[in-house]
Amino acid sequence: MKFLWRSDNEMDYRTKTQHQSRRFPGVAYTLRRVSLGARVELTEKLGDLARKVEFHSAGTGVADRAMVSHLCSKADEIYLRWGMVSLSGLVIDGEPADIDSLVNLGPDELVDEILESIRGECGLSEHERKNC
């Protein structure tokens, strides 16, 4: 027989986490939590970029270093768009900010903070975080 009440031992798992910005008081952002399916999705989105970063990292020229920087910026955008669900408390040029305006016009310090949180949710090591 199934009972209608909940057990005290149930786990209430939340698929999103809310964060208050440490650098920008009043700004909050919601991130998705990582699941197996989400990790597979992110890996697929980053796969080609990672191979290109590895290839150009072996180069010694200025063009290779510039390409690595560009590819890492693209990877950051993928992480941000993949991991961020919502943003509140930020207005850019008189309009409430969303993911697009944050990517294109927002303060780099906030983007860096959110990316750090996303990578933390993904469980990336410090070395992995530094390699894009």
FIGULO-957346 format. One line per field, with one value per residue: residue in one letter; x, y, z of N, C-alpha, C, O, CB in turn. Coordinates in Angstrom, 1 decimal. Glycine has a CB too. Layout:
res: (A,...);
n_X: (X,...);
n_Y: (Y,...);
n_Z: (Z,...);
ca_X: (X,...);
ca_Y: (Y,...);
ca_Z: (Z,...);
c_X: (X,...);
c_Y: (Y,...);
c_Z: (Z,...);
o_X: (X,...);
o_Y: (Y,...);
o_Z: (Z,...);
cb_X: (X,...);
cb_Y: (Y,...);
cb_Z: (Z,...);
//
This chain:
res: (M,K,F,L,W,R,S,D,N,E,M,D,Y,R,T,K,T,Q,H,Q,S,R,R,F,P,G,V,A,Y,T,L,R,R,V,S,L,G,A,R,V,E,L,T,E,K,L,G,D,L,A,R,K,V,E,F,H,S,A,G,T,G,V,A,D,R,A,M,V,S,H,L,C,S,K,A,D,E,I,Y,L,R,W,G,M,V,S,L,S,G,L,V,I,D,G,E,P,A,D,I,D,S,L,V,N,L,G,P,D,E,L,V,D,E,I,L,E,S,I,R,G,E,C,G,L,S,E,H,E,R,K,N,C);
n_X: (0.8,0.6,1.5,0.1,1.5,4.6,7.9,10.1,12.7,13.1,14.8,14.9,15.6,17.0,17.0,18.1,20.2,20.3,22.1,23.6,25.2,28.6,30.1,28.5,26.2,22.7,22.4,21.4,21.7,20.6,21.5,21.8,21.9,24.3,23.7,24.0,23.0,23.1,25.9,26.8,25.6,26.9,29.6,29.5,28.9,31.3,33.3,34.5,35.7,37.5,39.3,40.4,41.5,43.5,45.1,46.0,47.3,49.6,51.1,53.5,53.3,52.1,49.6,48.6,48.4,46.5,44.3,43.8,43.0,40.7,39.1,38.9,37.3,35.0,34.3,33.8,31.5,29.8,29.7,28.4,25.9,24.9,24.8,23.6,20.5,18.8,18.8,18.8,18.2,20.0,20.5,21.0,21.9,19.4,17.6,16.3,18.6,19.5,20.6,21.7,22.2,24.0,26.1,26.9,27.1,27.5,29.1,32.4,33.5,31.2,30.4,32.7,32.5,30.1,30.8,32.8,31.2,29.6,31.5,32.3,29.9,30.0,32.1,34.7,38.3,40.8,42.9,41.6,39.8,41.4,42.3,40.7);
n_Y: (-1.2,2.2,5.2,8.5,10.6,12.3,10.9,11.5,11.1,11.7,13.0,16.3,17.3,20.0,21.3,23.7,26.4,29.2,32.3,35.0,37.8,38.4,40.5,42.5,44.0,43.2,42.0,39.0,35.6,32.6,29.3,26.3,23.0,20.4,17.5,14.0,13.9,16.7,17.2,15.6,16.9,19.5,18.7,17.8,20.2,21.6,20.0,20.2,22.7,22.3,20.6,22.2,24.2,22.7,22.1,24.6,25.5,24.2,25.6,28.2,30.7,34.2,34.3,31.8,32.0,34.1,32.9,30.8,32.4,33.6,31.2,30.3,32.4,31.9,29.4,30.2,31.7,29.6,28.1,30.0,30.5,27.9,27.2,29.3,30.2,32.3,35.9,38.6,41.9,43.5,46.2,47.2,49.9,51.0,48.9,45.8,43.3,40.4,37.1,37.4,40.2,40.4,38.9,40.4,43.1,43.3,43.7,42.6,41.6,40.6,38.6,37.0,36.1,34.7,32.7,31.4,30.3,28.6,26.8,25.8,24.4,22.5,21.0,21.3,21.1,23.2,23.4,22.6,24.7,26.9,26.3,27.4);
n_Z: (0.0,-0.9,0.7,1.1,2.3,2.6,3.1,5.8,5.0,2.4,-0.4,-1.6,-4.5,-6.3,-9.5,-10.2,-9.1,-7.1,-7.0,-5.3,-6.4,-5.6,-6.3,-7.3,-5.7,-5.2,-7.6,-9.0,-10.0,-11.7,-11.9,-13.8,-12.5,-12.7,-14.4,-15.5,-18.2,-18.8,-18.6,-20.7,-22.8,-22.6,-23.0,-25.7,-27.0,-26.5,-27.6,-30.3,-30.1,-28.0,-29.2,-31.2,-29.6,-28.3,-30.6,-31.5,-29.3,-29.3,-31.1,-31.8,-32.6,-32.9,-34.1,-33.4,-30.6,-30.5,-31.7,-29.8,-27.6,-28.7,-29.1,-26.5,-25.4,-26.9,-25.8,-23.2,-23.7,-24.5,-22.2,-20.5,-21.7,-21.7,-19.0,-17.4,-16.3,-15.6,-14.9,-12.7,-11.4,-12.8,-14.9,-18.2,-20.1,-19.6,-19.9,-18.7,-18.0,-19.9,-20.8,-23.4,-23.6,-21.4,-22.3,-24.6,-23.8,-21.1,-17.8,-17.5,-15.1,-13.8,-15.6,-15.5,-12.8,-12.8,-14.7,-13.2,-11.1,-12.6,-13.6,-11.2,-10.4,-12.3,-11.4,-12.1,-12.0,-10.7,-12.5,-14.9,-15.1,-15.6,-18.2,-20.3);
ca_X: (0.0,1.3,0.9,0.1,2.4,6.0,8.8,11.1,14.0,13.1,15.7,14.3,16.7,16.7,17.8,18.7,20.7,20.3,23.3,23.7,26.5,29.5,30.7,27.5,25.0,21.4,22.3,21.2,21.6,20.2,22.3,21.3,22.8,24.8,23.3,24.7,22.6,23.6,27.3,27.0,25.3,28.0,30.8,29.3,29.0,32.7,34.2,35.3,36.5,38.6,40.3,41.0,42.4,44.7,45.9,46.6,48.1,50.9,51.8,54.3,53.1,51.1,48.3,48.1,48.0,45.3,43.3,43.5,42.3,39.4,38.4,38.5,36.2,33.8,34.0,33.1,30.1,29.0,29.4,27.4,24.6,24.5,24.6,22.8,19.0,18.2,19.6,17.9,18.9,21.0,20.0,22.1,21.4,18.0,16.8,16.6,19.6,19.2,21.8,22.3,22.8,25.1,27.3,27.3,27.3,27.6,30.4,33.3,33.6,30.1,30.5,33.7,31.9,29.1,31.5,33.4,30.1,29.2,32.5,32.2,28.8,30.5,33.1,36.0,39.4,41.4,43.7,40.7,39.2,42.4,42.5,39.5);
ca_Y: (0.0,3.5,6.3,9.8,11.6,12.1,10.4,12.5,10.8,12.0,14.1,17.2,17.7,21.1,21.3,25.0,27.0,30.7,32.9,36.5,38.3,38.8,41.7,43.4,43.8,43.3,41.2,37.5,34.7,31.2,28.4,24.9,22.0,19.4,16.1,13.3,14.4,18.0,17.0,15.1,18.0,20.4,18.1,17.8,21.6,22.1,19.1,20.7,23.8,21.8,20.0,23.4,24.9,21.9,22.2,26.0,25.7,23.6,26.5,29.2,32.1,35.1,33.9,30.7,32.5,34.9,31.9,30.2,33.4,33.6,30.0,30.3,33.3,31.2,28.4,30.9,32.0,28.4,27.8,30.9,30.2,26.6,27.1,30.3,30.1,33.7,37.0,39.7,43.0,44.2,46.9,47.7,50.9,51.3,47.7,44.7,42.5,39.0,36.4,38.1,41.6,40.2,38.4,41.4,44.4,43.3,43.9,41.4,41.1,39.8,37.4,36.1,35.6,33.7,31.5,30.7,29.6,27.5,25.8,25.1,23.5,21.3,20.2,21.3,21.3,24.5,23.3,22.6,26.0,27.8,25.9,27.8);
ca_Z: (0.0,-0.9,1.5,0.5,2.9,2.2,4.1,6.3,4.5,1.0,-0.9,-2.5,-5.4,-7.1,-10.7,-10.4,-7.9,-7.2,-6.4,-5.2,-6.9,-4.6,-6.7,-7.7,-4.8,-5.8,-8.8,-8.7,-11.2,-11.5,-12.8,-13.8,-11.8,-13.6,-14.4,-16.5,-19.5,-19.0,-18.8,-22.1,-23.7,-22.6,-23.6,-27.1,-27.4,-26.4,-28.1,-31.4,-29.6,-27.2,-30.1,-31.8,-28.6,-28.2,-31.8,-31.6,-28.1,-29.6,-32.0,-31.1,-33.2,-32.4,-34.6,-32.6,-29.3,-30.7,-31.9,-28.5,-26.8,-29.3,-28.9,-25.1,-25.3,-27.4,-24.8,-22.1,-24.1,-24.5,-20.7,-19.9,-22.3,-21.3,-17.5,-16.8,-16.5,-15.5,-14.4,-12.2,-10.7,-13.6,-16.0,-19.1,-21.0,-19.3,-20.1,-17.8,-18.7,-20.1,-21.2,-24.6,-23.3,-20.5,-23.2,-25.6,-23.2,-19.6,-17.2,-17.6,-13.8,-13.5,-16.5,-14.9,-11.5,-13.2,-15.2,-12.1,-10.5,-13.5,-13.6,-9.9,-10.5,-13.2,-10.7,-12.8,-11.2,-10.9,-13.8,-16.0,-15.2,-16.2,-19.6,-20.9);
c_X: (0.9,0.6,1.0,1.0,3.8,6.9,9.7,12.5,14.1,14.1,14.9,15.4,16.2,17.6,18.4,19.2,20.7,21.5,23.1,25.1,27.3,30.0,29.7,26.2,23.7,21.3,22.3,21.2,21.3,20.9,21.6,22.4,23.2,24.2,24.1,24.3,23.1,25.1,27.6,26.7,26.4,29.3,30.7,29.4,30.5,33.7,35.1,36.2,37.7,39.7,41.1,42.0,43.7,45.7,46.7,47.5,49.5,51.7,52.5,54.1,52.1,49.7,47.7,47.6,46.7,44.1,42.9,42.7,40.8,38.6,38.0,37.4,34.9,33.4,33.3,31.7,29.2,28.7,28.3,26.0,24.0,24.1,23.7,21.3,18.4,19.1,18.6,18.8,19.9,20.3,21.1,21.4,19.9,17.1,17.2,17.6,19.1,20.6,22.5,22.9,24.0,26.3,27.8,27.7,27.6,29.0,31.2,33.4,32.4,30.1,31.5,33.2,30.9,29.8,32.2,32.4,29.7,30.2,32.6,31.1,29.2,31.5,34.4,37.1,40.0,42.2,42.7,40.0,40.1,42.6,41.2,38.4);
c_Y: (1.2,4.5,7.6,10.8,11.3,11.6,11.5,12.3,11.1,13.1,15.0,17.8,18.9,21.1,22.7,25.5,28.5,31.2,34.4,36.8,38.8,40.2,42.8,43.2,44.1,42.5,39.7,36.8,33.3,30.4,27.0,24.0,21.0,18.1,15.3,13.8,15.8,18.0,16.5,16.2,19.1,19.9,18.1,19.2,22.1,21.2,19.6,21.9,23.3,21.3,21.2,24.1,24.1,22.0,23.5,26.2,25.1,24.6,27.6,30.6,32.9,34.8,32.7,31.1,33.3,33.9,31.2,31.1,33.5,32.4,29.9,31.2,32.6,30.1,29.0,31.2,30.7,28.0,28.7,30.6,28.9,26.5,28.1,30.2,31.5,34.6,38.0,40.7,43.8,44.9,47.4,48.7,51.1,50.1,46.6,43.7,41.1,38.4,37.1,39.4,41.4,39.8,39.6,42.7,44.4,43.5,42.6,40.8,40.2,38.5,36.4,35.4,34.4,32.4,30.7,29.8,28.4,26.4,25.0,24.1,22.2,20.5,20.2,21.7,22.7,24.5,23.4,24.0,27.0,27.5,26.2,27.5);
c_Z: (0.0,-0.1,0.8,1.1,2.5,3.4,4.5,5.7,3.0,0.7,-1.8,-3.3,-6.2,-8.3,-11.0,-9.0,-8.1,-6.4,-6.4,-5.6,-5.7,-5.0,-7.0,-6.8,-5.5,-7.1,-8.4,-10.0,-10.8,-12.4,-12.7,-13.1,-12.9,-13.4,-15.4,-17.9,-19.8,-19.3,-20.2,-23.1,-23.8,-23.3,-25.2,-27.7,-27.4,-27.1,-29.2,-31.0,-28.9,-28.1,-30.8,-30.9,-28.4,-29.4,-31.8,-30.4,-28.4,-30.5,-31.1,-31.6,-32.6,-32.9,-33.8,-31.3,-29.4,-30.9,-30.6,-27.6,-27.4,-29.0,-27.4,-24.8,-25.8,-26.5,-23.7,-22.4,-24.1,-23.1,-20.2,-20.5,-21.9,-19.8,-16.8,-17.2,-16.5,-14.8,-13.9,-11.5,-11.5,-14.8,-16.9,-20.1,-20.9,-19.5,-19.2,-18.6,-18.8,-20.5,-22.4,-24.3,-22.3,-21.4,-24.0,-24.9,-21.7,-19.1,-17.1,-16.2,-13.4,-14.4,-15.9,-13.6,-11.9,-13.8,-14.2,-11.3,-11.3,-13.5,-12.3,-9.8,-11.3,-12.5,-11.4,-11.8,-11.5,-12.2,-15.0,-16.2,-15.8,-17.7,-20.4,-19.9);
o_X: (1.8,-0.6,1.9,1.3,4.2,6.6,10.1,13.3,15.1,14.3,14.3,16.0,15.2,18.8,19.1,18.7,21.0,21.9,22.6,26.1,26.8,30.4,30.1,25.4,23.6,20.1,23.1,20.7,21.7,21.0,21.0,23.6,22.4,24.3,24.9,25.2,23.6,25.6,28.5,27.5,26.8,29.9,31.6,30.0,30.9,34.8,36.3,37.3,38.8,40.9,42.3,43.1,44.8,46.9,47.9,48.4,50.5,53.0,52.2,54.6,51.3,48.8,46.5,46.6,45.8,43.0,41.7,41.7,39.9,37.4,36.9,36.5,33.8,32.2,32.3,30.8,28.1,27.5,27.4,25.1,22.8,23.1,23.2,21.0,17.6,20.0,17.7,19.9,20.6,19.5,22.1,20.5,19.1,15.9,18.4,17.3,18.4,21.6,23.7,24.1,24.9,27.4,29.0,28.5,28.0,30.0,30.7,33.5,32.6,29.8,31.3,33.5,31.0,29.4,32.2,32.7,29.5,29.9,32.9,31.2,28.7,31.8,35.2,36.9,39.6,42.2,43.0,39.7,39.6,43.1,40.7,37.2);
o_Y: (1.3,4.7,7.8,11.8,10.1,11.9,12.4,13.1,10.8,14.0,14.5,18.8,18.8,20.9,22.8,25.1,29.0,30.8,35.0,36.2,39.5,41.0,44.0,42.4,45.0,42.3,39.3,37.3,32.8,30.7,26.6,24.3,20.7,17.6,15.9,14.0,16.0,18.8,17.0,16.4,19.5,20.6,18.4,19.3,22.9,21.6,19.5,22.0,23.9,21.4,21.1,24.5,24.6,22.1,23.6,27.0,25.6,24.5,27.8,31.6,32.4,34.9,32.7,30.7,33.2,34.2,31.0,30.7,33.5,32.5,29.4,30.9,32.8,29.9,28.5,31.1,30.8,27.6,28.2,30.6,28.7,25.9,27.8,30.2,31.8,34.2,38.4,40.4,44.6,44.3,48.0,48.3,51.2,50.2,46.4,43.4,40.6,39.0,37.3,39.6,42.2,40.3,39.8,43.5,45.5,43.4,41.5,39.6,39.2,37.4,35.2,34.2,33.4,31.3,29.5,28.7,27.3,25.2,23.9,23.0,21.1,19.4,19.3,22.4,23.3,25.5,24.1,24.4,27.9,28.4,25.3,27.8);
o_Z: (0.8,-0.1,0.0,0.4,2.1,4.5,3.7,5.8,2.4,1.5,-2.8,-2.9,-6.9,-8.2,-12.0,-8.0,-9.2,-5.3,-7.3,-5.2,-4.9,-4.1,-7.0,-7.1,-6.3,-7.6,-7.5,-11.0,-9.7,-13.6,-11.8,-13.2,-13.8,-12.2,-16.2,-18.7,-21.0,-20.1,-20.9,-24.0,-24.9,-24.0,-25.9,-28.8,-28.3,-27.2,-29.2,-31.4,-29.0,-27.9,-31.0,-31.2,-28.3,-29.2,-32.0,-30.5,-27.8,-30.6,-30.0,-31.0,-31.8,-32.1,-33.6,-30.8,-28.6,-30.4,-30.4,-27.0,-26.6,-28.6,-27.1,-23.9,-25.2,-26.2,-23.1,-21.6,-23.7,-22.8,-19.5,-19.7,-21.7,-19.4,-15.8,-18.4,-17.4,-14.1,-14.6,-11.0,-10.9,-15.5,-16.3,-20.8,-21.8,-19.3,-18.9,-19.8,-17.9,-20.5,-22.4,-24.7,-22.4,-21.2,-24.1,-25.5,-21.2,-19.8,-16.7,-16.1,-12.8,-13.9,-15.8,-13.4,-11.2,-13.5,-14.2,-11.0,-10.8,-13.4,-12.2,-9.3,-11.1,-13.0,-11.2,-10.9,-12.5,-13.0,-15.9,-17.3,-16.6,-18.4,-21.1,-20.2);
cb_X: (-1.0,1.5,1.7,-1.3,2.2,6.6,9.6,11.2,14.3,11.8,17.0,13.4,17.2,16.8,16.9,17.6,22.1,19.0,24.6,23.3,26.4,30.7,31.6,27.1,25.2,21.1,23.5,20.0,22.9,18.6,23.7,21.1,22.2,26.3,21.7,24.4,21.1,23.3,27.9,26.1,24.0,28.3,31.0,27.9,28.2,33.0,33.5,34.3,35.6,38.1,39.7,40.0,41.7,44.3,45.1,45.5,47.5,50.7,50.8,55.7,52.8,51.5,48.4,49.2,49.1,45.4,43.7,44.8,43.0,39.5,39.3,39.7,36.5,34.2,35.3,33.9,30.1,29.8,30.7,27.9,24.6,25.6,25.9,23.4,18.3,16.8,20.6,16.8,19.5,22.1,19.1,22.8,21.7,17.5,16.9,15.4,21.0,18.1,21.6,21.2,21.8,24.8,26.8,26.2,26.1,27.0,30.3,34.7,33.8,28.8,31.0,35.0,31.2,28.0,32.5,34.0,28.9,28.9,33.9,32.0,27.6,31.0,32.6,36.0,40.5,42.4,44.5,39.6,38.8,43.7,42.9,39.2);
cb_Y: (0.0,4.0,6.3,10.3,11.6,13.5,9.2,12.4,9.4,12.4,13.5,18.3,16.6,22.5,20.9,26.0,26.5,31.3,32.5,37.0,39.4,37.9,41.5,43.3,44.8,44.7,41.5,37.2,34.8,31.1,28.3,24.4,21.4,19.4,15.9,11.8,14.4,18.9,16.1,13.8,18.7,20.8,16.6,17.2,22.5,22.1,17.9,21.2,24.8,20.7,19.2,24.4,25.0,20.4,22.1,27.0,25.0,22.3,27.2,28.8,31.9,36.6,33.5,29.6,33.4,35.8,30.9,29.8,34.8,33.8,28.8,30.7,34.6,30.5,27.6,32.2,32.6,27.2,27.9,32.3,30.3,25.5,27.1,31.7,29.2,33.6,37.6,39.1,42.4,43.2,48.1,46.5,50.6,52.3,47.3,43.9,42.5,38.7,34.9,38.3,42.5,39.1,37.3,41.6,45.2,42.0,44.5,41.8,42.2,40.6,37.8,36.9,36.6,34.2,32.1,31.7,30.5,28.0,26.4,26.2,24.2,21.9,18.8,22.4,20.3,24.9,22.0,21.6,26.5,27.7,24.4,27.2);
cb_Z: (1.2,-2.4,2.9,0.5,4.4,1.7,3.5,7.8,4.7,0.4,-1.5,-1.7,-6.2,-6.3,-11.9,-11.0,-7.6,-6.6,-7.3,-3.7,-8.0,-4.4,-7.9,-9.2,-3.6,-6.1,-9.8,-7.8,-12.0,-11.6,-12.3,-15.3,-10.6,-13.6,-14.7,-16.4,-19.6,-17.8,-17.8,-22.3,-23.3,-21.2,-23.1,-27.5,-26.6,-24.9,-28.6,-32.5,-28.7,-26.3,-31.2,-32.4,-27.2,-28.0,-33.0,-31.7,-26.9,-30.4,-32.9,-31.2,-34.7,-32.9,-36.1,-32.5,-28.7,-31.9,-33.0,-27.7,-26.9,-30.8,-29.3,-24.2,-26.0,-28.8,-24.4,-21.8,-25.5,-25.2,-19.9,-20.3,-23.9,-21.5,-16.9,-17.1,-15.5,-14.8,-15.4,-11.3,-9.5,-14.2,-15.5,-19.9,-22.5,-20.2,-21.6,-17.3,-18.0,-21.2,-21.5,-25.7,-22.7,-19.5,-24.1,-26.5,-23.5,-19.1,-15.7,-18.1,-12.8,-13.8,-17.9,-14.5,-10.7,-14.2,-16.3,-11.1,-10.2,-15.0,-13.9,-8.8,-11.2,-14.5,-10.5,-14.0,-11.3,-9.7,-13.8,-15.7,-13.8,-15.5,-19.7,-22.3);
//
